[in-house]
């Protein structure tokens, strides 16, 4: 599935089951909440914190997919084609950083 297809699927789901999109501000807040949930699992899986019982049923892939879902909602609401945006962003990063990381002694 492409990003464009995924955005269409999200839109179809919202219109079929979700009644309507939450407001952009609400979705931005939900996105922040979802990133926090991912951070919590990352801190416990790869960091120094131990898991709490309430964390044990959390799934890293599912948390990432939640973030992608809300991001696609925001993109749909604001008229952003994420495929086009990603391509432009990749070009920007390539032009800006094509030698930056290769020449970074910290990464060798």
N, C-alpha and C positions, 0 to 999 in steps of 0.2 A: 504494500500500500504506500503510495506517495504521500507527502505532506499535504498536497492539494486534495487528494482523495480523502485523507483523514479529516481535513477541515470540513469537507462536504458531509462526511459521516457524522461529525459532531453537530453540525447544523441540522441535519435530518433528525438526529436523536433529540435535540432540544425541541424542535418543532413537533415531534411525535409524542415524546414522554415528559419533557420538561416544561411544557406550557409556553415559556418564553425564557430568554436569557435573563439572568440576574443583571443588575446595573453594572456598568464598567467598574465603578468604584467597589461594589461588592465583590466582583470577580477578582479585582486586584488584591483585595484583602484575603480572599480565599486562596489566591496564588501564594501570597506570603505565608499563610498558614500551612499550605502543602509543602512549601520549601522548608519550613520549620520541622515538619514531620520527617522529611528526608534527612535533614541535618541530625535529628535525634537518632535515627537508625544508623547513620554514618558514624556518629560519635561513639555509639555503642559497639558497632561492628569493627571499625577501624581505629577508633580512638581509645582512650583510657577509661571511659565510663563503663560501668557494668549494666547489664540489662535489668529492667524492672519486669515484673510479671506482665504488666500491661503492654510491654514492648515485644514480647515473645511471638505474638501472632502477626507482627508487621513484616511486610515483604518489600524489599528494596525496589524491585522492578515495578511493583504496584504503586509505590510512592512516586517513582519517576513518571509513571504513566498518568497519575493524578495531576502532576505538574503540567505535563504535555496537554492534557485535556483542557485545563483552565486556560493555559496559554492560547490554545486554539480557539476557545470561546472568545477571549479578548481580541484575537486577530480577526475573527469573523465579525465581531461587533464594530471594530474600527476600520474595517475594509482592507486589512493587510493580507496579502498573499504571502504566506510563510515560505513557499518555495522560492519565489522571487527575492524575498528579503534575505533568505539564507544564502542564495547564490551571490548576491551583492555583498553580503557580510564576509563571505569566504574570500571573494576577490579583494576586499578592503584589507583583510588580515594578511593575505598573501603579499600584496604590494607593500604593506607597512612592515611586515615581520619576516620577509623571505630570508634575510640573513641574520636577523636579531638572535634567534634561538640557536642557530648553528654556531654562531660565534660566542655564545655564552659559556664561559669556562665552568660555571656552576653546574651545567647540564652534562658535562663530559665525564 
